[in-house]
Amino acid sequence: GLLNLESGPDVLFDQRHITIRGERSSHYMYIRSQAMRAFRDHLFSHGYNEVTPPTLVGTLCEGGSEVFQLDYFGQP
């Protein structure tokens, strides 16, 4: 198979959908999930709201960069 103990980072990142199913990666994701939940619960309990605004970047990117132009402070 592609993944083994000697697989380098390039292979592991290319096959990320497989590597995150491993036991160690699953544990890390669970811990991260619980930490994020604790932060959110704490902030929500103090009256804060979570906001996820869209991100504007100055470079072309996949997924709609050529759909429309945006004049952002004089930079097309």
Sequence and secondary structure as in RCSB ss.txt:
>XXXX:A:sequence
GLLNLESGPDVLFDQRHITIRGERSSHYMYIRSQAMRAFRDHLFSHGYNEVTPPTLVGTLCEGGSEVFQLDYFGQ
P
>XXXX:A:secstr
    TT  HHHHHHTHHHHTTSHHHHHHHHHHHHHHHHHHHHHHHTT          SS  TTTTTT    BTTB
 
